[in-house]
Amino acid sequence: MSGRMGEWVNGRMGEEMSGGAAGEMESAKIENEHNSSHEIPRSPTPPLPHSPTLRVTIVGIEVDNLSEAETLDRIEQLVIEGGSHYMAVVNASKVVAASRDSELRRALVKADLVTADGMSVVWAARLLGRRLKGRVTGIDIFERLLERAAARGWSVYFLGAHEHSVQSLVERLRARHPRLRVAGYRNGYFEGSESDSIAGAIKRSNTDLLFVGMGSPAQERWIDENLEKTGVKFALGVGGSFDHVSGLIPRAPAWMQRAGLEWLHRLMREPRRLWRRYLVGNMLFIFLIAKQIIKGKPDAGAMQTD
C-alpha cells in the first residue's frame, strides 16, 4: 500500500466509519494487571468441530451460516489451534465493492470466517433459496470477544481510528473489563511505508487478538497483507466500532438494529455523505442478486471453513 494511509484508511471509506482529524502519530502500550475477581467459567459447550460448515454464496462471497454464539465458539477454536486467522463481515456495500475490487475480493475469499453484517445479506440469502441463521455483526462480535478475552486471559491490540477515539476506547474498556489485557493500541493515521514497522510492533507486543478499525476496504487489505507479520492468533476488521464503543458516536437504537435499519440511522446522521452509497449501492446490490438468480446459481453448496 502506498500514499497517505490516514487519507486512504480513515477517509470515510467504511460502512460505519466516521471522520475526525488525524491524531498524533505516537503509539501507546498498556498492560493491565490481573485483579482477584473470579474468572468467568467457560461455556459447557465445546468449540465447533472441524466439520464442513454450510456457506451461502452471495455474489461470489461465501458467507458462513453461523449464529453469533457459534461464531464465537469457532473463533475460540481458532485461537486455541494457533497460527494466524482472521474474520471479515459483509454488507450490501462491501459485496458491491468486492465485485469491482479484486484485492478486497481476495481478502474476503481468504478469510477464515465471513458473516453477514447487514440484513441486506440475510434477505438476499432468502431470495437465493437459503436462509442464514441471522446477522452476525462486526461490532457485536467485537464486544462479545472483548468479554471472552477478559475471561480467558487473551491479550488484545487496537489499530485504527483517530487518536482521541482509540484512547477513549481503551479507557472505557479498562473501566468495563478490569481484567482485560491490553497489549497496545495505535491510531490509523500512518503512511503505507510504515505498515511493516507497525506490524512488527504488534508482533513484539505478543498480543492474541487484533482489532482493526480502519473502514472498508482498507482494514481488509491491511489484515490480508500484514496478518502473518503481526503474529496474532486472530484478527477482525471492525469498521467504525471504536467510535461507537468508546461512546463518541451513538449506535442506532436497538429496535432499528433488530429491524435491519442501522443504515437508515447512519443516513439520517450524514445524508450528504451517505446518500449515494445507500441509494445507488443498494440498487447495485439488488441488481447483482437478481443476476445471480437469473444465472441459476443461488448457492455454491457446502464449503469447508478451513
C-alpha positions in Angstrom: 0.0 0.0 0.0 1.3 3.5 -0.7 0.2 7.1 -0.1 -1.1 8.7 2.9 -2.6 5.9 5.0 -4.7 8.3 7.1 -6.4 9.7 4.0 -6.9 6.2 2.5 -7.7 4.4 5.7 -9.8 6.9 7.5 -11.2 8.8 4.6 -14.8 7.7 5.4 -14.5 4.5 3.3 -16.0 2.2 5.8 -19.7 1.4 6.2 -19.7 2.7 9.8 -16.6 4.8 9.7 -17.0 8.4 10.7 -14.4 11.2 10.2 -12.2 13.1 12.5 -8.9 14.9 12.5 -5.8 12.8 12.5 -4.5 12.0 15.9 -0.9 12.1 16.9 1.4 9.5 15.4 2.6 8.3 18.8 1.6 4.8 19.8 0.9 3.7 23.4 1.0 0.5 25.2 -0.9 -0.6 28.2 -0.7 -3.7 30.3 -3.4 -4.3 32.9 -2.7 -6.3 36.0 -4.9 -9.2 36.8 -7.2 -8.5 39.7 -8.5 -11.0 42.2 -12.0 -11.3 40.7 -13.2 -14.8 39.7 -12.7 -15.9 36.2 -15.9 -16.3 34.1 -16.4 -20.0 33.6 -16.0 -21.5 30.1 -19.2 -22.4 28.2 -20.1 -26.1 28.8 -20.5 -26.4 25.0 -17.2 -27.3 23.4 -15.9 -25.3 20.3 -17.4 -26.3 17.0 -15.7 -29.3 15.4 -13.7 -29.2 12.2 -16.6 -30.4 10.2 -17.8 -28.8 6.9 -19.9 -25.7 7.6 -22.5 -24.8 5.0 -21.9 -21.5 3.4 -24.2 -19.4 1.3 -22.7 -17.7 -1.7 -23.6 -14.1 -2.2 -22.3 -12.7 -5.4 -19.2 -14.9 -5.2 -18.6 -14.3 -1.5 -19.1 -17.3 0.7 -20.9 -16.3 3.9 -20.8 -18.7 6.9 -24.2 -19.8 8.2 -23.5 -19.5 11.9 -25.2 -17.9 14.8 -23.4 -15.3 17.0 -22.7 -18.0 19.7 -21.4 -20.5 17.1 -19.2 -17.8 15.6 -17.6 -17.0 19.0 -17.0 -20.7 19.6 -15.4 -21.1 16.2 -13.1 -18.1 16.9 -12.1 -19.6 20.2 -11.2 -22.8 18.5 -9.0 -20.9 16.0 -7.3 -19.1 18.9 -6.6 -22.4 20.6 -5.3 -24.1 17.5 -2.6 -21.5 17.0 -1.5 -19.9 13.7 -2.9 -16.7 12.4 -6.6 -16.3 11.4 -9.0 -13.6 10.5 -12.7 -12.9 10.1 -14.5 -10.4 7.9 -18.1 -9.2 7.9 -20.0 -8.2 4.8 -23.0 -6.0 4.0 -24.5 -4.8 0.7 -21.9 -2.1 0.2 -19.0 -4.4 0.8 -20.4 -7.1 -1.6 -20.8 -4.5 -4.3 -17.3 -3.1 -3.7 -15.8 -6.6 -3.8 -17.4 -7.2 -7.2 -15.2 -4.3 -8.5 -12.2 -4.5 -6.2 -10.0 -7.7 -6.8 -7.9 -7.0 -3.7 -10.9 -6.7 -1.4 -12.5 -9.8 -3.0 -9.3 -11.8 -2.4 -9.2 -10.7 1.2 -12.8 -11.8 1.7 -12.3 -15.2 0.0 -9.2 -15.9 2.1 -10.8 -15.1 5.4 -11.3 -18.0 7.8 -14.8 -16.7 8.7 -17.2 -14.4 6.8 -20.5 -13.4 8.4 -23.5 -11.2 7.4 -23.1 -7.8 9.0 -26.1 -6.3 7.2 -29.7 -7.5 7.0 -29.5 -7.0 3.2 -27.2 -10.0 3.0 -29.6 -12.1 5.2 -32.5 -11.1 2.9 -30.5 -11.8 -0.2 -29.8 -15.3 1.1 -33.5 -15.9 1.4 -34.2 -14.8 -2.1 -31.5 -17.2 -3.2 -33.3 -20.0 -1.6 -31.1 -20.4 1.5 -31.7 -19.0 5.0 -28.8 -17.6 7.1 -29.3 -18.0 10.9 -29.2 -14.2 11.2 -26.9 -11.3 11.3 -23.5 -11.6 13.0 -22.2 -8.1 13.0 -18.7 -6.9 13.4 -19.5 -4.6 16.4 -21.4 -7.3 18.2 -18.6 -9.9 17.8 -16.1 -7.2 18.8 -17.9 -6.6 22.1 -18.5 -10.3 22.8 -14.9 -11.1 22.0 -13.7 -8.5 24.5 -15.8 -10.1 27.2 -14.4 -13.5 26.3 -10.8 -12.2 26.1 -11.1 -10.8 29.7 -12.4 -14.1 30.9 -9.8 -16.2 29.1 -6.8 -14.0 29.7 -6.3 -13.2 26.0 -4.4 -10.0 25.2 -5.8 -7.5 22.7 -4.4 -4.8 20.4 -6.4 -1.9 18.8 -5.3 -0.4 15.5 -7.3 2.3 13.8 -9.5 5.5 14.1 -8.0 8.8 15.3 -6.0 9.2 18.4 -8.8 10.5 20.6 -11.2 7.7 19.6 -8.8 4.9 20.3 -7.6 6.4 23.6 -11.2 6.8 24.7 -12.0 3.2 23.7 -9.1 1.9 25.8 -10.1 4.0 28.8 -13.7 2.8 28.6 -12.8 -0.8 28.2 -10.4 -0.7 31.1 -13.3 0.5 33.3 -15.7 -2.0 31.8 -13.4 -5.0 31.8 -10.7 -4.6 34.6 -9.1 -8.0 33.7 -8.8 -7.2 30.0 -5.1 -7.3 29.0 -4.5 -4.5 26.5 -1.2 -5.2 24.8 -1.2 -1.9 22.9 -3.0 0.5 20.6 -2.3 2.8 17.7 -4.3 5.3 15.7 -5.0 4.6 12.0 -3.2 7.5 10.5 0.1 6.4 9.0 2.0 6.1 5.8 1.7 2.9 3.9 5.5 2.5 4.2 5.0 2.3 8.0 3.0 -0.9 7.8 5.9 -3.2 8.3 7.1 -1.4 11.5 3.6 -1.3 12.9 3.1 -5.0 12.2 6.4 -5.6 13.9 5.3 -3.6 17.0 2.2 -5.7 17.2 4.2 -8.8 17.0 6.5 -7.7 19.7 3.5 -7.0 22.0 2.7 -10.7 21.9 -1.0 -10.0 21.6 -3.5 -12.7 20.9 -6.3 -10.7 19.3 -6.0 -7.7 16.9 -9.0 -5.4 16.1 -8.5 -3.2 13.1 -10.9 -0.2 12.9 -9.9 1.4 9.5 -13.1 1.1 7.5 -13.5 -1.0 4.3 -11.7 -1.9 2.1 -8.6 -0.6 4.0 -8.9 -2.8 7.0 -9.5 -6.0 5.0 -6.5 -5.1 2.7 -4.3 -4.3 5.7 -5.1 -7.5 7.6 -4.7 -9.6 4.4 -1.3 -8.1 3.7 0.1 -8.0 7.3 -1.6 -10.8 9.3 1.4 -13.1 9.2 3.8 -10.3 10.1 1.8 -9.5 13.3 1.9 -13.0 14.6 -1.6 -12.6 16.2 -3.8 -15.6 16.6 -6.9 -13.8 15.4 -7.8 -10.5 13.7 -11.1 -8.8 13.0 -11.9 -5.7 11.0 -14.4 -3.7 13.0 -15.0 -0.6 10.8 -16.2 2.4 12.9 -16.8 0.3 16.1 -14.0 2.1 18.0 -16.1 5.3 17.8 -19.3 3.6 18.9 -17.9 1.5 21.7 -15.9 4.5 23.1 -19.2 6.4 23.2 -18.1 9.2 20.8 -20.8 8.3 18.3 -24.1 6.6 19.3 -25.1 3.4 17.7 -28.6 3.1 16.2 -31.4 2.3 18.7 -31.9 -1.4 19.4 -35.2 -1.5 17.6 -33.5 -0.2 14.4 -30.8 -2.8 14.8 -33.4 -5.6 15.1 -35.3 -4.3 12.0 -32.1 -4.0 9.9 -32.4 -0.2 9.7 -29.0 0.8 11.0 -28.2 2.0 7.5 -31.1 4.4 7.8 -29.9 5.7 11.1 -26.5 6.5 9.6 -28.1 8.0 6.5 -30.1 10.4 8.7 -27.0 11.4 10.5 -24.9 12.0 7.4 -27.2 12.3 4.4 -24.8 14.3 2.2 -22.0 11.7 2.6 -24.0 8.5 2.5 -27.0 9.0 0.2 -25.1 7.8 -2.9 -23.7 4.8 -1.1 -27.1 3.6 0.1 -29.3 4.6 -2.8 -27.0 3.8 -5.6 -25.1 1.0 -3.8 -28.3 -0.8 -2.7 -29.7 -0.7 -6.2 -26.4 -2.3 -7.5 -26.6 -4.9 -4.8 -30.2 -5.8 -5.9 -29.0 -6.0 -9.5 -26.2 -8.4 -8.6 -28.5 -10.6 -6.6 -31.0 -10.7 -9.5 -28.3 -11.5 -11.9 -27.2 -14.4 -9.7 -30.8 -15.7 -9.5 -31.2 -15.5 -13.3 -28.0 -17.4 -13.9 -29.4 -20.2 -11.8 -26.6 -20.2 -9.2 -28.4 -19.5 -6.0 -25.8 -21.3 -3.9 -22.4 -22.9 -4.2 -23.3 -25.7 -1.7 -21.3 -26.9 1.3 -17.9 -25.4 1.6 -15.1 -26.2 4.1 -14.4 -23.3 6.5 -10.8 -24.4 7.0 
